Amino acid sequence: MSSLAKIFNVLKKQGQKVRRQFKDDTNPIFNLGHHIAPDVNPANIAVLVEALHNFRSSQ
């Protein structure tokens, strides 16, 4: 597995972990405005957002 694939896997798992913590909330807000450095690869953020959006469909 490439290092990029490993990063994406970690991001997906962390996104799912966050969603599980708020599974009973029907309209959770995940604020991307805090603690994301300006030099973060936008593809990494896209993977995290996708994992958060797709969480319910994978349950």
Number of C-alpha atoms within 10 A of each C-alpha: 5 7 8 10 10 11 13 19 15 14 21 20 15 15 21 21 15 13 20 14 9 13 14 9 10 7 8 11 8 12 7 9 7 7 7 9 8 7 6 9 9 10 10 15 15 13 18 21 17 14 22 22 14 15 18 12 6 8 5
